[in-house]
């Protein structure tokens, strides 16, 4: 019983952690321009003509992804979307805005670790119930 409770609590923690990463980067980094480098990267990749709209749109999508994670529904599909999003963003950032990155290898390593948690979360938890 203790192991089940620890596991359930750990999965709750992972849900909050993973969802919060997406909500933070969507709301703070992009929508609020709390980390201006994110906007600069979007501008470099998509151009100055649409940078405002694109940064806002990406931020909204990140927030929505975080909210999806909080629901704990369709976890494998959610993990796949997160994987595709991070790989796409990382490839584009390295190809077009490497000089704006703090550390390209560090970003890739951090995102691989993050995706490891995401896939553990997606594949090892029980379905959510109303009593969770």
Secondary structure as UniProt FT lines:
FT   HELIX           2..24
FT   HELIX           25..31
FT   HELIX           36..46
FT   TURN            48..49
FT   HELIX           51..71
FT   HELIX           75..96
FT   HELIX           98..100
FT   HELIX           104..124
FT   TURN            130..131
//
